[in-house]
Structures are given as structure tokens and as C-alpha cells.
Amino acid sequence: MTDSARFMVQLAGIELQNELVPLQWHDPVVERYKQDVDRTLLRENLRKSVDERVRTLAEWQTASRALQQATSDARRRRR
């Protein structure tokens, strides 16, 4: 704000305040994906400590590798 504008505001006996307000903008693609997100799982995960989250991730990765190996073994047996 320029000095003259600040002076005019003071003469008017008012105070200007700046406030950041988020825009109300919705992306239809994002909104569609949000319908399929289970927020209870997100909340449950956020309640965990960082160490617990890392441990859970490691467990999921181990289970994923085991599933991949089992799938690969089953395919080989079918041949």
C-alpha cells in the first residue's frame, strides 16, 4: 500500500487487515478419486508414530515380495 493510501485509511479512522483465504476450487478428477479413498485408514496411519509407520511399510513390502514370489512359483508350476 502506498503512503498516501495508508494516510487516507488513517484519516478515515479505519484499519486495514490482510487475510489469506484459500480459494474454493475443486478439480473434478481429484474429487472423483477422493470418493474411493478410505479416510479411516489414513487417520489410523496418522495416529501412528513415524517408527510404527516405517515398520508397517517394511511389513507390507515383505508381504508384497512373498506374494510376488508365490505368484511366480505358481506360474512356473502350471507350465
C-alpha positions in Angstrom: 0.0 0.0 0.0 1.3 3.4 -0.9 2.0 6.0 1.8 -0.9 8.2 0.5 -3.3 5.3 0.7 -2.2 4.5 4.2 -2.7 8.1 5.2 -6.2 8.2 3.7 -7.1 5.0 5.6 -5.9 6.5 8.8 -7.9 9.7 8.2 -11.0 7.6 7.7 -10.4 6.1 11.1 -10.3 2.5 9.9 -7.7 -0.2 9.9 -7.0 -2.5 7.0 -6.1 -6.1 7.7 -4.8 -8.7 5.3 -6.0 -12.2 5.5 -5.1 -15.2 3.3 -8.2 -17.2 2.4 -7.9 -20.4 0.3 -9.7 -20.4 -3.0 -12.8 -22.7 -3.2 -11.6 -24.6 -6.3 -12.4 -28.2 -6.9 -10.8 -30.3 -9.6 -13.4 -32.9 -10.8 -10.7 -35.5 -11.3 -9.4 -35.1 -7.8 -13.0 -35.1 -6.4 -13.6 -38.4 -8.3 -10.5 -40.1 -6.8 -11.4 -38.8 -3.3 -14.6 -40.9 -3.4 -12.5 -44.1 -3.4 -10.2 -43.1 -0.6 -10.8 -44.8 2.7 -10.1 -41.9 5.1 -10.3 -44.1 8.2 -7.1 -45.9 7.1 -5.4 -42.5 6.6 -6.4 -41.4 10.1 -5.4 -44.7 11.6 -2.0 -44.4 9.9 -1.5 -40.8 11.0 -2.1 -41.8 14.7 1.0 -44.0 14.5 4.5 -42.7 15.3 7.0 -42.4 12.5 8.7 -45.6 13.6 5.4 -47.5 13.6 4.7 -46.3 10.1 8.2 -47.3 8.8 7.7 -50.8 10.4 4.3 -51.1 8.8 5.7 -50.2 5.4 8.5 -52.7 5.8 6.0 -55.4 6.7 3.9 -54.5 3.6 7.0 -54.7 1.4 7.9 -58.1 2.8 4.4 -59.4 2.2 4.4 -58.0 -1.3 7.7 -59.7 -2.1 6.3 -63.0 -0.7 3.2 -62.6 -2.8 5.2 -61.9 -6.0 7.4 -65.0 -5.3 4.4 -67.2 -4.7 2.7 -65.9 -7.9 5.9 -66.6 -9.9 6.3 -70.1 -8.4 2.6 -70.9 -9.2 3.1 -69.8 -12.9 6.2 -71.9 -13.2 4.3 -75.0 -11.9 1.5 -74.5 -14.4 3.8 -74.8 -17.4 
